[in-house]
């Protein structure tokens, strides 16, 4: 179980350091489909992605176009 937790943490850290905000958002939506329909605060999602709430809103608008 510890090895699994370490692997997940390592992958998340790698993604935060190497992927763009748009790529991290795409990964989040792939891992957790419907996350924006649930009662999760946008501030928490932005924090998880390592971006500001404003940047997250901009990325969401761009995806809708």
C-alpha positions in Angstrom: 0.0 0.0 0.0 2.9 2.4 0.8 4.4 1.7 -2.6 1.2 2.5 -4.4 0.8 5.7 -2.5 4.4 6.6 -3.3 3.8 5.9 -7.0 0.7 8.1 -7.1 2.5 10.9 -5.3 5.5 10.6 -7.7 3.2 10.7 -10.8 1.3 13.7 -9.4 4.5 15.6 -8.7 5.9 14.8 -12.1 2.7 16.0 -13.8 2.7 19.3 -11.7 6.3 20.0 -12.8 6.2 18.9 -16.5 2.7 19.4 -17.8 0.8 22.6 -18.7 -2.3 23.6 -16.8 -4.4 22.5 -19.7 -2.8 19.1 -19.8 -3.3 18.8 -16.0 -7.0 19.7 -16.4 -7.4 17.1 -19.1 -5.8 14.5 -16.8 -8.1 15.5 -13.9 -11.2 15.1 -16.1 -9.9 11.7 -17.3 -9.2 10.4 -13.8 -12.3 11.9 -12.2 -15.1 12.3 -14.9 -17.9 14.6 -13.8 -15.8 16.3 -11.1 -17.3 19.7 -12.0 -20.8 18.4 -11.6 -20.2 17.3 -8.1 -20.1 19.5 -5.0 -16.4 20.2 -5.2 -15.4 23.8 -4.8 -13.7 25.3 -7.8 -11.1 26.7 -5.5 -10.2 23.2 -4.4 -9.9 21.9 -8.0 -7.7 24.9 -8.9 -5.5 24.2 -5.9 -5.2 20.6 -6.8 -4.1 21.6 -10.3 -1.7 24.2 -9.0 -3.4 27.1 -10.7 -5.5 30.0 -9.7 -9.3 29.9 -9.8 -9.2 32.6 -12.6 -6.9 30.4 -14.7 -9.2 27.4 -14.2 -12.2 29.5 -15.3 -10.3 30.6 -18.4 -9.3 27.1 -19.3 -12.9 25.9 -18.9 -14.1 28.7 -21.2 -11.5 27.8 -23.8 -12.7 24.2 -23.7 -16.3 25.2 -24.4 -15.4 27.1 -27.6 
